Amino acid sequence: MQKLYKAIEEKIKSSGYTGFFTGEEVYNDICDEIEDKENGTYLLMSKKENGDVFTYNVSIFDDNFNLSILKINSGDEEFIINFDEEN
């Protein structure tokens, strides 16, 4: 799992976002948001303690999920991270 957390962190950092987060926190946030949801594609929003808003575009399947886009709104700035694109 550490490789996955690191990959999440690298993608987000490469967008220019400088707020505090960890890959594990992002992953766990998604898992909490998708709990008890049916298969399908969802936009899920999570407001952080610092006021930043993470909007996840997630497809849910029987045994896993795919985070395709993460949009982070931080003050007047917006960061869009496409997890389906290679760096």
N, C-alpha and C positions, 0 to 999 in steps of 0.2 A: 504494500500500500504506500510505502514511503516514496516509491518512484512516481506513483500517481499524484500524490500530494505535491511533490517537487515539480512535476510537469504543469500542474494547475498554477502554482506560484510563478513559474517562469513565464507562462503565457500572460498572466495578469500583469506582471512587472514589465514585460516588453511593451505593453500598451501605454506605459507612462504613468499608470496609477501608483501613487506613493503612500496611500493610506495603509494602516496596519491591518494585516490579515495573514492567515496561514492556509495552505492548501487543505489541510485537515479540517479547518473550520468551514471552508467553502463546501467541501464534500459533505460534511455532516449537516450543514444547513440545507443542502439539497435533499439529503436523505430524510430529514425531518419534514420538509415541505411536501415530499411526494408520498409520504406514508398514507396508506389507505386510498390512494388515487387509482382510478382505473387506467388501463392502457390508453395511451393517446399522447398528444403534444400539448404542453401547458406553458403559459407564462406565469412564473412565480416571482413574487416580490418579497424582499427581505430588507428591512430598515435596520441599519447597524447603530450601535450606541453613539457614534460620532455624527449621525445624521445621514451618512451615505446610504444610497439605495442600490441594492443589487437586484437586477431583474434577470432571471434565468429563463432561457428557452430550452425546455427539457422534453424529450420524448421518453415515455415510460413503456417498457416492455414487461413481459412476465417475470423475467429473471434479472433484468438490469435496466439501466437508463442511459440516455445519451444527452449530455449537455452540449448543445450546438453553439449557442450564443450566450454570452454574459454581457449585460450592459450595466455599467456602474455610473451612477450620477453622484458627483461629489461637488457640492456647491454649484458653481456655474459650469463646471467641467463635466464632460461625458466621455467615458471610455467604453469602446466596443471591442470585445474579445471574441473572435471566431475560433472555437475549438475544433471545427471541422477542417480548417486550413492548416497546412504545414507551415512552420516558421520560415 
